[in-house]
Amino acid sequence: MTIKIATSDDDIKRCLPAMLALRSHLTPESAFERIRFQQDNDGFILAFVEEDDSSEPVYAVVGYRFLNFLYSGKTIYIDDLSTLPEARGKGYASKLLDFVVEQAQQAGCQCVSLDSGQNPARYDAHRLYLNKRFNIVSHHFKLDLQ
């Protein structure tokens, strides 16, 4: 099992089924366009787990960015962490979180942060974050404008 960064169109397209397991409101086309836009404009990095046999599907992905905040300093913010339903519980998301934490440490970040939806479908993810020593430190508020 290897973690790779999706830089080519083909890599991104291979990652879409796993990404859409979390972002089901998007079509494959709109997800691809958003990922490419974020890569080109926001420093978005899309990493994925690849089995030794690269003909296997991409089972899990993580999308993240380096940001700087007054409250936390240099931070990796995880936008997306998603695993195909049939591959959950096999350690893919755990490996991706470890990878992101390692990237943050190597870059001299002060923290890694993420937001996660609050509903029963996310409880397994919450257990993973807590097991990885993430803490619940705030509420996230949102105002939809459209």
For each residue, the residues with C-beta under 8 A, 3 or more apart:
1: 49 50 51 52 95
2: 49 50 52
3: 47 48 49 50 95 96 99
4: 11 47 48 50
5: 11 45 46 47
6: 11 12 14 15 35 46 47 48 61
7: 11 39
8: 11 12
9: 12 13 32 36
10: 13 14
11: 4 5 6 7 8 14 15 46 48
12: 6 8 9 15 16 32 35 36 46
13: 9 10 16 28 32
14: 6 10 11 48 57 58
15: 6 11 12 18 19 35 46 48 58 61
16: 12 13 19 20 28 31 32
17: 20 21 57 58 84
18: 15 21 48 57 58 59 60 61 82 83 84
19: 15 16 22 23 26 31 35 61 63 80 82
20: 16 17 23 24 26 28 31
21: 17 18 24 82 83 84 85
22: 19 80 81 82
23: 19 20 26 31 80 82
24: 20 21
25:
26: 19 20 23 30 31 34
27: 30 31
28: 13 16 20 31 32
29: 32 33
30: 26 27 33 34
31: 16 19 20 23 26 27 28 34 35
32: 9 12 13 16 28 29 35 36
33: 29 30 36 37
34: 26 30 31 37 38
35: 6 12 15 19 31 32 38 39 44 46 63
36: 9 12 32 33 39 40
37: 33 34 40 41 42
38: 34 35 41 42 44 63 65 79
39: 7 35 36 42 43 44 45 46
40: 36 37
41: 37 38
42: 37 38 39 65
43: 39 65 66
44: 35 38 39 63 64 65 79
45: 5 39 63 64 65
46: 5 6 11 12 15 35 39 61 62 63
47: 3 4 5 6 61 62 63 64 96 99 100
48: 3 4 6 11 14 15 18 58 60 61 62 96
49: 1 2 3 58 59 60 61 92 95 96
50: 1 2 3 4 54 56 58
51: 1 54 56 59
52: 1 2
53: 56
54: 50 51
55:
56: 50 51 53 59
57: 14 17 18 84
58: 14 15 17 18 48 49 50 61
59: 18 49 51 56 83 84 87 90 92
60: 18 48 49 81 82 83 84 87 92 93 95 96
61: 6 15 18 19 46 47 48 49 58 80 81 82 96
62: 46 47 48 78 80 81 82 93 96 97 99 100
63: 19 35 38 44 45 46 47 78 79 80 81
64: 44 45 47 76 77 78 79 100 103
65: 38 42 43 44 45 76 77 79
66: 43 74 75 76 77 107 109
67: 74 75 76 77
68: 73 74 75
69: 72 73 75
70:
71:
72: 69 75 110 111 113
73: 68 69 109 110 111
74: 66 67 68 107 108 109 110
75: 66 67 68 69 72 104 109 110 111 112 113
76: 64 65 66 67 100 103 104 107 109 111 112 113
77: 64 65 66 67 112 113 114
78: 62 63 64 81 100 112 113 114
79: 38 44 63 64 65 114
80: 19 22 23 61 62 63
81: 22 60 61 62 63 78 93 96 97 114 125
82: 18 19 21 22 23 60 61 62
83: 18 21 59 60 87 88 92 93
84: 17 18 21 57 59 60 87 88
85: 21 88
86:
87: 59 60 83 84 90 92
88: 83 84 85 93 124
89: 124
90: 59 87
91: 94 95
92: 49 59 60 83 87 95 96
93: 60 62 81 83 88 96 97 125 128
94: 91 97 98 128 132
95: 1 3 49 60 91 92 98 99
96: 3 47 48 49 60 61 62 81 92 93 99 100
97: 62 81 93 94 100 101 128 129 132
98: 94 95 101 102 132
99: 3 47 62 95 96 102 103
100: 47 62 64 76 78 96 97 103 104 112
101: 97 98 104 105 112 132
102: 98 99 105 106
103: 64 76 99 100 106 107
104: 75 76 100 101 107 109 111 112
105: 101 102 108 109
106: 102 103
107: 66 74 76 103 104
108: 74 105
109: 66 73 74 75 76 104 105 112
110: 72 73 74 75
111: 72 73 75 76 104
112: 75 76 77 78 100 101 104 109 134
113: 72 75 76 77 78
114: 77 78 79 81 129 134
115: 140
116: 122 125 126 129
117: 121 122
118: 122
119: 122
120: 123
121: 117
122: 116 117 118 119 125 126
123: 120 126 127
124: 88 89 127 128
125: 81 93 116 122 128 129
126: 116 122 123 129 130
127: 123 124 130 131
128: 93 94 97 124 125 131 132
129: 97 114 116 125 126 132 134
130: 126 127 133 134 135
131: 127 128
132: 94 97 98 101 128 129
133: 130
134: 112 114 129 130
135: 130
136:
137:
138:
139:
140: 115
141:
142:
143:
144:
145:
146:
